[in-house]
């Protein structure tokens, strides 16, 4: 994207040709989304990197970006949002500010795909984590969808529950809703560590109800399991609860 660094070595003509070609290229290159069968993104083709540089250059040099994009150009630009390595594109928030409904539609489609396809023991690292930590301006828009999916699919977010919870908390989802979610997850969970983790959320959201339930659960376990469960609960409460997450 820093095409000007080419000038000292190759001159203005070559540098400007690179810039113009990159901007043109992003409009013609067609990145495939994971929901359409794209590979996991561990290796990004050079043509895709060139396209990402092109849209980055255009966005950085045009103060009215993306207002002038046509409907088809907007749809095309949104196909790039999941391809920046370990982050979201710098221009993504500007597109959301101008076209919030279109952005929400695309984001929710890919987010739900990730939730549906994340393995029980293997996180995917597709779009959810980046949304959780780099797109706070989107949380209030997508949090109801995340909460609804979790309520309808108990014990399915074992690998990405922290990212999901990050979105719910930052969107100020009511504590009673989070407590209800935690209670449901406790019922569905099978692993001791998972149950203890959700009890931490339950207690943090609703201590009046959560603490007696926690005590009852711990008393139902044998001494060794109860000790392990209590340790896991404290660790989760201190490091991943409503007051500490993020």
C-alpha positions in Angstrom: 0.0 0.0 0.0 3.0 2.4 0.5 3.5 2.7 -3.2 5.5 5.9 -2.8 8.5 3.9 -1.6 8.9 2.7 -5.2 9.7 6.2 -6.4 13.4 6.5 -5.3 14.2 3.2 -7.0 11.9 3.0 -10.0 10.7 6.6 -10.6 7.4 8.3 -10.6 6.1 6.6 -13.7 6.5 3.1 -12.5 5.3 3.9 -9.0 2.1 5.5 -10.3 1.6 2.6 -12.7 1.7 0.3 -9.7 -0.7 2.4 -7.8 -3.2 2.7 -10.6 -3.0 -1.1 -11.4 -3.6 -2.0 -7.8 -6.7 0.2 -7.5 -8.0 -1.3 -10.7 -7.2 -4.8 -9.7 -9.3 -4.9 -6.5 -12.4 -4.2 -8.6 -11.7 -7.2 -10.8 -10.2 -9.8 -8.5 -12.8 -12.0 -6.9 -11.9 -13.1 -3.4 -13.8 -16.2 -2.3 -15.4 -16.3 1.2 -15.2 -19.2 3.6 -19.0 -19.5 3.4 -18.5 -20.2 -0.3 -15.8 -22.8 0.1 -12.6 -20.8 0.3 -9.6 -22.4 2.0 -8.6 -21.5 5.5 -6.4 -18.6 4.5 -3.1 -19.8 5.8 -1.6 -18.9 2.5 -2.8 -15.8 0.7 -2.2 -15.6 -3.1 -0.1 -12.8 -4.4 -3.0 -11.6 -6.5 -5.2 -11.2 -3.4 -2.5 -9.3 -1.6 -2.2 -7.0 -4.6 -6.0 -6.4 -4.5 -5.9 -5.7 -0.7 -3.1 -3.1 -1.3 -5.3 -1.6 -4.0 -8.3 -1.0 -1.9 -6.1 0.2 0.9 -4.5 2.8 -1.3 -7.8 4.0 -2.7 -9.3 4.3 0.8 -6.3 6.2 2.2 -6.1 8.7 -0.7 -9.8 9.5 -1.1 -11.5 11.4 1.8 -14.9 10.7 0.4 -14.3 6.9 0.3 -16.6 4.9 0.3 -19.5 7.2 -0.5 -19.0 7.1 -4.2 -18.9 3.3 -4.5 -21.7 1.8 -6.6 -23.8 -1.0 -5.1 -21.8 -3.6 -7.0 -18.5 -2.1 -5.9 -19.6 -2.0 -2.3 -20.6 -5.6 -2.4 -17.3 -6.4 -4.0 -15.3 -4.5 -1.4 -17.0 -6.3 1.4 -15.6 -9.6 0.1 -12.2 -8.5 1.3 -13.0 -7.9 5.0 -11.9 -11.4 6.2 -8.6 -11.5 4.3 -6.4 -9.1 6.1 -3.9 -11.2 8.1 -4.7 -11.0 11.9 -6.9 -7.9 11.7 -9.7 -6.2 9.9 -9.1 -3.7 7.1 -8.4 -0.1 8.1 -11.2 1.1 5.8 -13.8 -1.3 7.2 -15.2 1.0 9.8 -15.6 3.8 7.3 -17.7 1.5 5.1 -19.8 0.5 8.1 -20.4 4.2 8.9 -21.7 4.8 5.4 -23.5 1.5 4.7 -24.3 -0.1 8.1 -27.1 -2.4 6.8 -25.0 -3.9 4.0 -22.1 -4.4 6.3 -24.2 -6.1 9.0 -25.7 -8.5 6.4 -22.3 -9.6 5.2 -20.7 -9.8 8.7 -23.6 -11.9 10.1 -23.5 -14.3 7.2 -19.8 -15.0 7.7 -20.1 -15.0 11.5 -22.9 -17.5 11.6 -20.9 -19.7 9.1 -18.0 -19.7 11.5 -20.2 -20.5 14.5 -21.8 -23.4 12.7 -18.5 -24.8 11.4 -16.2 -24.4 14.4 -15.1 -27.8 15.6 -15.7 -29.0 19.1 -12.0 -29.1 19.9 -10.6 -26.7 17.2 -11.1 -22.9 17.0 -11.3 -21.5 13.5 -9.9 -18.0 13.8 -11.9 -16.7 10.8 -13.9 -13.5 11.6 -15.3 -13.9 15.1 -12.1 -13.1 17.0 -11.3 -10.0 14.9 -14.8 -8.7 15.4 -14.6 -9.3 19.1 -11.3 -7.4 19.6 -11.0 -4.9 16.6 -14.6 -3.9 15.8 -16.3 -2.5 19.0 -18.3 -0.3 16.7 -20.1 -3.4 15.4 -20.9 -5.1 18.7 -24.3 -3.6 19.4 -25.3 -4.5 15.8 -24.3 -8.2 15.9 -24.7 -9.0 19.6 -28.4 -10.0 19.4 -27.5 -12.5 16.6 -24.6 -14.0 18.7 -26.8 -14.3 21.8 -29.7 -15.9 19.8 -27.4 -18.4 18.2 -25.8 -19.4 21.5 -29.2 -19.8 23.2 -30.3 -22.0 20.3 -27.1 -24.1 20.3 -26.0 -24.8 23.8 -22.5 -26.2 24.3 -21.6 -25.3 20.8 -19.2 -22.4 21.5 -16.7 -24.2 23.7 -13.8 -23.1 21.5 -14.9 -19.5 20.9 -17.1 -18.7 23.9 -14.7 -16.0 25.2 -14.9 -14.1 21.9 -18.7 -14.4 21.8 -18.9 -13.2 25.4 -16.6 -10.3 24.6 -19.1 -9.1 21.9 -22.1 -9.6 24.2 -20.5 -7.7 27.1 -19.2 -4.8 25.0 -22.7 -4.5 23.5 -24.1 -4.1 27.0 -26.4 -7.1 26.8 -28.3 -7.2 30.1 -26.8 -9.2 32.9 -30.0 -11.2 33.3 -29.7 -12.4 29.7 -26.1 -13.4 30.2 -27.0 -15.2 33.4 -29.8 -17.1 31.6 -27.2 -18.0 28.9 -24.7 -19.2 31.5 -27.4 -21.3 33.3 -28.3 -23.0 30.0 -24.7 -23.7 29.2 -24.2 -25.2 32.6 -27.0 -27.6 32.0 -25.7 -28.6 28.6 -22.0 -28.8 29.4 -20.3 -32.1 30.1 -16.8 -31.2 31.1 -16.0 -30.1 34.6 -13.9 -27.2 33.5 -16.7 -25.9 31.2 -19.3 -26.0 33.9 -17.0 -24.1 36.3 -16.3 -21.5 33.6 -20.0 -20.8 33.1 -20.6 -20.8 36.8 -18.1 -17.9 37.0 -20.2 -16.0 34.4 -23.4 -16.9 36.3 -22.1 -15.7 39.6 -20.6 -12.5 38.2 -23.9 -11.6 36.5 -26.3 -12.7 39.2 -24.5 -13.4 42.5 -27.6 -13.6 44.6 -28.8 -16.7 42.6 -25.5 -17.9 41.2 -23.6 -18.4 44.5 -26.1 -20.8 46.1 -26.2 -22.8 42.8 -22.4 -22.9 42.7 -22.3 -24.1 46.3 -24.9 -26.8 45.6 -23.0 -28.0 42.6 -19.6 -28.1 44.4 -21.2 -30.0 47.3 -22.4 -32.7 44.8 -18.9 -33.5 43.7 -16.3 -35.7 45.4 -13.5 -33.9 47.2 -11.0 -34.1 44.4 -13.4 -32.9 41.7 -14.7 -30.2 43.9 -11.2 -28.8 44.5 -10.4 -28.8 40.8 -13.8 -27.2 40.0 -13.4 -24.5 42.6 -9.9 -23.7 41.3 -11.2 -23.5 37.7 -14.1 -21.3 38.9 -11.8 -18.8 40.6 -9.5 -18.7 37.6 -12.4 -18.0 35.3 -14.0 -15.4 37.6 -10.7 -13.5 37.9 -9.6 -13.8 34.3 -12.7 -14.1 32.2 -15.7 -12.8 34.0 -18.0 -9.9 33.1 -15.8 -7.4 35.1 -12.5 -8.7 33.8 -13.0 -9.9 30.2 -11.3 -8.0 27.4 
